[in-house]
């Protein structure tokens, strides 16, 4: 497949070589309950999905014994009360646990199959991107250089028309700083809509503010921005930096939470896509390079992936108290702590709505009567 005519110039990667990718920011806790490290295979496996050890322990407890009340879940997970409620709030904000509308309130974990499938989808996409990258470099290697022919050698005969290429023409961003520069430049070029699956902790710290400013600029120009992030401290700091101009959530900006968020994907006006390939090893490893193309099929595939994640991600409720501009009351959302409080309140409301159907399945609430 060949690239279609470009409507957005793709910036060339520039900048010095950055330091190595950092690990996903999460709870550094290595102990649970009575202070012993968990040896349970499933709990250990859940660490690869970006969970802290206490998160994994509580999630596994809900999988095994749920639906449970908060007190039951915390007790069975061998966590102290304060830590347990904090971990439960984080799991709910990440969309990994839902709360039922029953009294007493029960908590239902995300199905383990869906959790694994989220990671499998990213790995499948990475495999396809590596194939595109392979064909790109094979084509680059097969292209003769200007000085490849001898000085007196005759010019080669015109080659016959080549068949249509299977893979799109791409621009490669080989380093983290190159990717960050590309994101900011493409955001500056966005006219209508900027959609992204983001991992802010993988943006070099020195460029993080510039990227946030460039994306906020899309909203300031009257465009639409939709972001999907995970629920980590750096994610909230990044969102708060974007909200500095308003102190609240402006109409053109939407964000949702999705766990584990292991992909980086950027769509510009539905005409160009930038997708990053993660480094090998653990599923929590970050992307090392990016591939950008305006090929119609490439953009269509990346758009489908974004829409799939967007639909499943946990939305925030604009009707929740605190989303309006409340600088005068000291509750402006450009403060990461205030943003976290607002997010967790929104997660409670959204989680109750999302868990209503699960509650019916578990027999915790009566099914609504059918209309005849």
N, C-alpha and C positions, 0 to 999 in steps of 0.2 A: 504494500500500500504506500502511496506517496503522499507527501504532505500537501494540504490544500493551501491556497493563497493566504498569506498571513495578514491578519487585520491588526495584530498586536506584535510589535517587534519584541523579540526575546532578548533580554540583556545578556551580554557576555559576562561570564563569571570573572570576578576580580577579587583581590585581597590576599593577605598572607595566610599561610597554613595555620588553622586553628588548633587548639589543644584537642585531645581525644574527647569522644562523646562522654557525657556524664550519665550516670545511672538515673532512672526515673526517680524523682523525689518522692519519698514515701516515709512512713514511720520507720525510723532506724531501729525500733525495738527488736531485740533478739530474744527476748524472754516473754513468757506468758504465765498466767496463773501463779503458781507457787515459785516461779523463777527458773523452772526447768525448760530447756529447749525442746520443742515438739519433735517427736520422732514419727508421728503419724504420716504415712506416705501421701495421703490426699492433702493434708495441711501443708506439707512441704511442697507438693506440686502447685498449690495455689499461689505460692510466692512468685511463680513465673508469670502470673497474671497481674503483677504489680500490686499485690496485696502485702500489707505488713503482716507480721506473724500473728498479732492479736486479731487483725481483721480476718485472716484465714481461719483462725480457731473459732471465732464466732460464726462465720459463714458456714463452716463445716458442721457446727452444732445445729444450726437451723436446718441444714440439709438433712441431717440424721434424725432430728427429733421434731422439727417444726410442723405446723405453725406453733410458735411459742410467744408468751408474753415477754416483755423486756426482762423482767426479773428472772424468769425461768431460763431464758437464753444465756444471760450473763452468769447465772449460777452454774449451769451445766458446762459453760466454757471455762470455768475456773478463773474468772476475771473479777477484780474488785469493782464495786458499784460505779465509782466515778469514771474509771477507765472504760468499763463496759458500755455506759451510756454514750461516752464520747465516740467509741468505735462504732456503735450502732448508728449514731447520727451520720458518721462518715460513709458507712456502707449504704445507708438510705440515700444520701446525697449523690452517691456514685451510681445509683440505680441498681445496685446489687441486692438490695433488700427492699421489699414493699411492706407497708403497714395496712392492716385491714381496718374497716370502719366499725368494727365490733367493739363491744365493751365486755370484758377487758380487751384492750388492743392486742392483736397478735401480729407477728412478723413472719413474712414469707420470703424465702431466698429466691433469687433468680435461678431458673433451672440450670443444672450443671452442664447439660448438653448444649444449651444456648451459649453459656460462657465459653466452652471449648470451641464452639463453631465460630465465635467472633475472632479468635486467634487463628483458626484454620483459614478463614477467609483472607486474612492479611498475608499469611504464608503463600496461599495460592496466587494472590496478586503479585507478591514479590517474585515468584517463579516466572510469571509472565513478563514482568518488567526486566528480569535478568535475560530472558530470551531476546527481548527488544534490544537490550544493551549489547548482547553478543552479536546480533546481526549488524548493529551500528558500527561496532569496531571491526568486524569482518569487512564491511564495505569500506571503512576508512583504510584498512590495511591493503585492500586490493586496488586502491586508487593510486596510480603511479605519480611520483613526485615530478616537479618541473625539470629537475636535472637527472632524471632516471635514464634518459636516452643518451647514447654516445653523441659527441658533437656533430659528426657527419652522417649519422644514421638517418634514413628516410623517415618521414612522418608516417605513423601507423595509418592503415586504412580505416575509414569510418566504421565504427562498430554497428552491427544491426540493432534495430530497435529492441531494447531489453524488455522482458515481460514486466508487468506491474509488480513492484516490490510487495512482499507480504507484510513487512513491518513499517511503521511510520518513521519519517525523518524526525530526529529528536535533537534537542540541545542538552548537553550533559553538564551538570553542575557537580564537580568532583569533590567538593569539600563543604563542611558545615557553614563556613562564612560565605561561600559562593551561593549556597541555597538561601541564606538569610538576605543577601543582597538581591537575589532574584525575586524573593517574596515581596520585599519593600518596593522594588521597581515595578513589578506587575500590579501591586496595589495602587501605586501612583497612576498607572495607566488605566485602571478600571473605570468604566463609565457608568455601568448600571448595577452589577451584582458581583460580589466577591464571596465565594463559599469555601470553607476550609475545614479539614480535619487537622487539628493542631496538637503539637507536643512542645509547648513553649520552653521547656527545660532544655531542649536540644538546640535552641537558638543561642548562639554565643552570647554571653551576658552583655558584652559591650555593644551588641547590635539589637538586643531585645527591645529597648525603648524605641529605637528607630522603626522597627517592624510594627510595634503597637501603634505608633503615631501614623504610619502610612496606612494601616487598615482603618484607623479611626477617621482618616481623611476621606475614605470612601463614603462614610456616613455623612460627614460634614458637607460633602458635595451633593448630597441628596440620593446617594446610592443605597443599596441594600447589602448588609453583611450578615452571614450566618456562620457561626463558629461552633465546632464540637470539640470539647476538651475533656480531660479527666479531672478528677477532683483532688489536686495536689496543691500545696502552698504556692509553688511557682505559677501554676495555672491561674490561681486567684490573683496573684500579684500582676500577672500579665493583663487580665481582664480589668483590674482596677486601674492600671496605667492607661488603658484605652478609654476609660470612663472619666478621666481627669477633666476633659473639656466640658463635661455636663454635670458630673456628680450624681448622675442617675442613669437609667437605661433609656437611651433615645429611641424613637420609633423605628429607625432604620436598622437597629442592631438586635439580633437574636443570638442567644447561645444556649447550648444544651450540654449535658454531661453524659459520658459514655465510658464504660469500663469493661475490659481494659482498652484504653485508647492507644493503639500501637502503630497507627498509620499517620503519614503526613501527606495530605492531598489538597491542592489549591486549584480552584476553578475561577476563571476570569471571564465574565460576561458570557458564559457558556460557549466560548470560542477557543479557549486555550486552557490546557491543564498542565500542572506541574505536580509530579508524583515522586516521592522519595523511596529509595530502596534501603531497607534496614541492613545493618551489619549482621553477620552470621552469629550463631551461638544462641543465647537465651532469647526467648520471644520478647523480653523486655529491653533488648538492645536497640539502640537508636539507629536512624538512617545515616548512611555515610555519604550518599550522593543523590542527586535529583535528576529526573528526566522530564523535559518540557516539550510539548508538541501541540500544534493546532490541527493535527490530523483529525478529521471528523469522527472516525471510529474510536480513536484513542480518547478523545474528549467525551464521547458518548458513554464509553465504558466507565471512565472515572466519574462521570456525573451520576451514573446508575449506582456506583458504589457509595458515593456521598449520600444520595437520597435514601439508600437502604439504611445506612448508619443514622442519618438524621431522623428517620421515622422511629427507630428503636431507642434513640437517646432520650434522656429524661429532660423534659422541658421545664422551664421556670414559669411561674404564674405571675403575669404582670399585675394581677389584682391584689397580690399580697402587699400588706403594708410595708413601706420601705423602698419600693421601686421608684416612687416619685422622688423629685429633687427635694432633699431634706437637709441641705447644707446648714440651714439656720438651727436645726435641732441637733446637729453634730452626727447625723446618720447618713452622710453622703456615701454613695457606693464606690467612690474612688479610694476608699480606705479598705484594704484587704480584710481586716477583721469585720467591718460592717458588711462587706460583701459576703463573707462566709456565713454570717448570721442570717442574711436575707436568703441566701441559697438554701440553707438548711430548712428555713421556714417554708420556702417554695417546694422543697423536696417532700416535706411532710404532706402538704396538700395534694401535690401531684401523685405521690406514692399511694395515698389512700384511694384516689380515683382509679389508678392503674391496678391496685390490688383487689378492687371490688369483685371482679370476675373470678380471681383466684379464691377469694373467700367463699364464693358460691360453690366452687369445685370441692373445697375442703369441708363443706357443710357448716360453715361458720355463720352464714346468713341465709335467710330463706331466698329462694329464687323468685324473681319478679314474676307475677302472673302473666301468662300468655294472652295476647289479644286474640279473640275469636273473629 
